[in-house]
Structure formats: structure tokens, C-alpha cells
Amino acid sequence: MIKFCKVFPFITSVCMLFGIVFHANAAEHAGGMNVPSIKSDAVMTGLENPWDMAFLPDGTMFFTEKCKGLSVRTSSGSVNKLYGMKDTKGYNAAGKDLFCDGQAGMLGVVADRDFDKNRTLYVYSTSTKYHGSGCKTNFEKCDGNIVMRFKVSSDLKKVSDRTDIVKDIQYKPFESNQPFGGPGAHNGGRLRIGPGGYLWVAGGDRHRGVCPQDGKLLCGKVLRIDGDGNAHPDNNPPAGFDARIYTYGHRNVQGIDFRPSDGRAFTAEHGPWHNDEITGLVNGGNAGWDPAEKRGGRSACPDKYCGYEPNQMDGMDPAVRAAYTPMSDTRFDDLMPAAWNNNGFSQGTGSAAFLKGSNWGVYEGRLAVGIMGIAFGDTPAGSRIDLIGLSTDGLGINGIVRMPLGFTKRFRGLVMGPDNALYASTDEGEIYKISASTK
Amino acid sequence: MRHFSFLKFIYCFSIAFLIAFSKIALGGDAEAGKIRYAQNCGNCHGPAGMGLASYPKISGKEIPYIIERLKTYRSGKKIGSNSALMIMMAKTLTDEEIANLAEYLKDAKYEN
């Protein structure tokens, strides 16, 4: 009893002390985690396949609609239709050579870094102008995607001086015996301005097996060029490659942005029923996609394209498919390993933007990634925006959370606005403003 | 008397049968179709079958059209460039689910 009386106050004191310490820690965490409140508002609705947006510092927003054309929403909220596709109505001007089919059409848009001085805008689109005689079958070069440069008038009511600064990005002209096999497949199309003001162009393999690893073709590549379409002088592709190529071996890149901390480019691309990927790019590197037949241990494939093999018309374990035609084939010495592969699934990963601004709290610097959520085989559905923390070396991730939006959409385009809000276009026809605030 | 009871039983049974299966017999259940649609059709064709990206609009189609299409895909026959996806999706659909989907899509509308 005496012993207990001596020990009890000691135990009580220790417990109280720890209690105070734990309480203090809890209070500190509550005030220090800096988790933002996130809300979303539709700023535009009723659009037709809005694909990409580009902002000016005052909030002016250029946007593309895949089968209609280029428009601008001014800072006062009025909308001007600037440049349409063939046979569209209501636009100030139109390109008779511009058309849409399947995944192809008017896609990426970005403003020049010095827009306030030169009023220059870049737009990616599908065009018949440079087909020549090269589009008679799916097995020819078929130059069908271009990058146009425009001057935008000071009143934002028209564009002029169209100059096609890239004329030779390949396009798929005919249907083939593949899943998603229509014309315009795997058409890439995102444009962004990177460090130093250079223009980056993200492409796709257009369902042609030889594209990604062929150094003379621009399909399945990421380009880094200047405003006239010339190669960046420091591009370092393998010998014999087109000098405009920054990286090669891509499948279908629709997301690209630059990490604020070091300026490194990261791409988000669609996988072939396995492995959507985010990849930290290395100048001259190989993303490792090679769907050509009779390579890497494969035999002949339908339409000379092994991108969905084996067993392309049915569901199967994504890991088995991935072993047959890998997204990141380790047989390449210059492979850029993916940082993230969507747990081995492909759900349609088509856009990416780094979150900028302290209003994003603990998520500042994370890569927001738009995922369409396509479900087939045993792949689960899940349209969403993921917020992914990338490791410093770009070879992995250190965290991933789903953007708490309270709804699901097919998020096609993501870009940061000048107000540090994330803007998202959806295939359903809206553009959302997603804002974050911390206490 | 016994003959009358048997007829009465057949009559009542037929009425009960028709009530229980009238939704299938007469077309389909739009509400059930909406739920089934949301499970995986909407990820490609969009809300209410509005059509998204390169996936066609399927709302507003006549019931026989949707039923015929889905049954064709279910049989493994190709129609169009996205057949591989549709064959895989339709493989597990029952006649009742197909009827429900067709009933739902006939009047489905996306509003935002």
C-alpha cells in the first residue's frame, strides 16, 4: 500500500505531462497542416468538346473546341469566335483546310511568352493542306497535323497572319482493325511554352507501329522549337533524328507541364489498356514505346501495329499485355522510366498541370492530372483529377490524393490561370475554375 | 365446379405473370437502365448518352435500334471502329438489361 502511494503520484504526473505534450502536438498539427479548401465553379458551359485553354495575365482565356475552332473569353466575360474549322459558322475567319475526325481536330493552344509585345498565339490542328500524295493508306507518312502561329488583334476580335510553323506531324487517315481504330487516333496535340520561352509540342503514334522509334517522323515525339518552328539549339536527340525532337518513344501525349522548382518537363500519356504514365523527360531520351511488329520478341500484328496485343479484341490481365508490348520497354538503354503508371491500369490520362501558388497549401507543386476514367476488361471506372507529388529525381511519386471535387467528369485539359486557380475543360462541354484557399 | 376453379387459377396466374414481367414484356425499365448505364457506359458515351470525344451520341435513339446494336455487339460481330470496346462491354448484358438501357436512352437528356 505504501509502495502504491509512492508510485501513483509519479505515474499520474508522467501521464499528465505526456497528455500536455500530446495535446500540444495535436494543436500544432491542426494549425500547421495547411490543407486547402477547394471549390469549383463552371465558368463556361454548353461548349462542344473544349480541348485546351491559354490565359493572359488579366484573365483573358483563349480556348479551342475540337470540331469548331478557336475562341476567346475576354476578362469582361464576352466571347469572340476567332478562327473556325472548315464549314463552321459564326467565326471571324476560318481555315478551309482544318477538319476534325475522331481524336483529331483543333486541340492545343498557348500564348507566346511575350504576348503583351507581339500578340502571338500558337494553335495545333489537323489540316489537309500538307497531305500531298502521302495519305492514300495508313502506312504512309501522311502529314496531317500542324502548328499555326497567329497575331491577335488588340481588341481580341480577330486573328491574322496565320503562319504554319510546323507542317509535318503525322495523322491517321483511315480506320484500321484496332480498338479505338478510327481516323485521327492517337493524335497528341498539347502545346505549352517552357523555360526560355520555347514552344513544346506533344504528339501521338497515330496507330502506326514504326512511328515512336523512327527519328525522321514526328509522330510519337515531343518537340521543342522556337516561334518560327526551328529546333531549340540544345535539343539532343540521337544521331540522324529530326533536330526538333526533344524526346521520342511516346504513345499519345496529351499532358505536358514544367515543374516549378526546376523547370523539368513532365508528360502524362494514355496507355494501351495498361499503364497510363507520367514521365520526367530527359533531353534526347526514349519513353520506351515501340508498337512495331517483329520487334522485342513479337511476331506480325494486325495492321503492323502491336499496340494492343496480344488478344487486342478482348479483356485480359493488363500485366500480361504490358509484358508483351510495354509502355516503357527496358530493352532501350536510353529509356526514361515512368514516375507513375496508374497502378498498371489505363483509364485515359490526358492532361497535366503543376499547381502553383501558396493558396494550394500542402498541394502546391503537385502535378494535377486529368483522368477520363474509361473502364473495360477488369479496369475500374474513375473519372477524376489526381494530385501527384513527384520525387525530386522524377523517378517516382511521394504521394497521391484525389482532388475533392464532389463530381466526376472526363477532364480533357488542365491549365493554371493567372489567379492561381486550376482551369479544367471537360468532354461534357464545360470549363471549370477550381480554386483553393488556405487559412 | 372443379373445372371452374382451375380456370380461375389459370386466370389469376396469368394476371400475376403479366404484372410481374410487364416491364420486360412491354419494353424495359428506364430507371433500371439509368443505373446500369451509370456503371460503365457513361465513362465513354458521357452523361445521358450525350456522346463524348470520339464516342457517339446514343441518346434519343429508337428502342429497336439500341437493342439491335447491343445484341449484335453481344454476339461478337463488329460494327464500326470501336467494336472491340463494345463487344467486350456488351458480352455480359442480359436481354433485360439491354431492354432497360434502350428504354432509358430513348428519352435521356443531359442538362447543365
Interface residues (C-beta under 8 A of the other chain):
Chain A: A42 T45 G46 N49 G102 Q103 E175 Q178 P179 F180 G181 G182 G184 Y308 Q312 M313 D314 G315 M372 G373 I374 A375 F376 G377 A381 S383 R410 R412 D427 E428 G429 E430
Chain B: Q39 N40 N43 C44 G46 P47 M50 L52 A53 S54 G80 S81 N82 S83 A84 L85 I87 M88 M89 Y110 N112
